[in-house]
Amino acid sequence: MEARQNLRSSDLQSGRPLDIDEVRLVADLRIMHSKVEELYQVVMRLKQRHPESDIRKYADQSALETDIHEVDQIYLWLIGLKKE
């Protein structure tokens, strides 16, 4: 866990091999970037193709509320990273 906290760009540029936890972190980050892009594209398509009123009308309200909450949590976490 400590290796994750201490991993910096300078470490990556030093030429030292990554340990297994660092490789996992980089892989997880790449997956996250891909999934964020995928979510962004799906939301943009929904917004382009359907009026917001229809989205609210046909959405499973419970699932939509959960989605909103989860995206809010992701947003707050990313804002925290941005501030560091």
Secondary structure, DSSP 4 states (H G I P E B T S, - for coil): -HHHHH--HHHHHTTPPP-HHHHHHHHHHHHHHHHHHHHHHHHHHHHHHS-HHHHHHHS-HHHHHHHHHHHHHHHHHHHHHHH-
